[in-house]
């Protein structure tokens, strides 16, 4: 995230961002296979995992970071970034 660099599917897998990379024509079959497997697992454990993930996501909800978002999107640097993008030139950041 700090480099703002896009990664392709293979690199995403290599750095642990995704577990699997599949060709589009195999995706539906793999999704079905995973769904069938998950359906065999303990339902109470699955429910606990889902609830745990929900709680973590709530703890880090964007509404709790509104000040951080506004400090970026209302900044002069953000305006400069948009202008630089539209002008197809590197941005000149000031930290303001």
ZITA-V759460 format. One record per residue. N is the residue number from 1. OMEGA is omega in degrees with one decimal (999 if undefined). D_FIRST is the distance of its C-alpha to the first C-alpha in Angstrom with 1 decimal. Layout:
N | OMEGA | D_FIRST
N | OMEGA | D_FIRST
This chain:
1 | -176.7 | 0.0
2 | -179.9 | 3.8
3 | -177.6 | 5.5
4 | -178.4 | 5.2
5 | 176.3 | 7.3
6 | 176.7 | 9.1
7 | 177.2 | 10.6
8 | -174.2 | 14.1
9 | -178.4 | 15.8
10 | 179.0 | 17.2
11 | 177.6 | 14.1
12 | 177.9 | 12.4
13 | -178.1 | 15.6
14 | -178.5 | 15.8
15 | 175.1 | 12.7
16 | 178.5 | 13.8
17 | 175.7 | 11.6
18 | 180.0 | 15.0
19 | -175.6 | 18.5
20 | 173.0 | 20.5
21 | -176.7 | 20.5
22 | 170.5 | 23.8
23 | -176.1 | 25.6
24 | -176.7 | 26.2
25 | 177.7 | 29.8
26 | -174.1 | 29.2
27 | -177.5 | 26.6
28 | 179.5 | 29.3
29 | -179.7 | 31.4
30 | 176.9 | 28.5
31 | 178.6 | 27.6
32 | 179.0 | 31.4
33 | 178.8 | 31.6
34 | 178.6 | 28.8
35 | 178.0 | 30.4
36 | 179.5 | 33.8
37 | -179.2 | 32.5
38 | -179.8 | 30.8
39 | 179.9 | 34.2
40 | -174.7 | 35.9
41 | -176.4 | 34.0
42 | -175.3 | 35.3
43 | 179.7 | 34.8
44 | 177.4 | 34.8
45 | 177.2 | 32.0
46 | 179.1 | 30.0
47 | 179.8 | 30.7
48 | 178.3 | 29.6
49 | 179.0 | 26.3
50 | 179.3 | 25.7
51 | 177.3 | 26.8
52 | 177.9 | 24.6
53 | 178.2 | 21.5
54 | -179.5 | 22.8
55 | 178.5 | 23.4
56 | -179.3 | 19.9
57 | 176.9 | 18.5
58 | -179.4 | 21.1
59 | -178.3 | 20.3
60 | -178.4 | 16.8
61 | -179.6 | 17.9
62 | -179.7 | 16.6
63 | 178.1 | 20.1
64 | -178.6 | 19.6
65 | -178.1 | 16.8
66 | 179.8 | 18.7
67 | 178.7 | 19.2
68 | 179.2 | 15.5
69 | -179.4 | 15.1
70 | 179.9 | 18.4
71 | 177.0 | 17.7
72 | -172.0 | 15.1
73 | 177.9 | 17.0
74 | -175.0 | 20.3
75 | 173.2 | 19.5
76 | 178.3 | 21.1
77 | 178.9 | 17.7
78 | 178.2 | 16.8
79 | 177.7 | 20.2
80 | 179.0 | 19.8
81 | 178.2 | 16.6
82 | 179.0 | 18.6
83 | -179.6 | 21.6
84 | 178.6 | 19.9
85 | -179.0 | 18.5
86 | 178.9 | 22.0
87 | -179.3 | 23.7
88 | 178.5 | 21.6
89 | 177.1 | 21.0
90 | 178.4 | 18.3
91 | 174.9 | 17.6
92 | -174.5 | 19.5
93 | 177.1 | 17.5
94 | -177.2 | 19.8
95 | -180.0 | 17.9
96 | 999 | 20.2
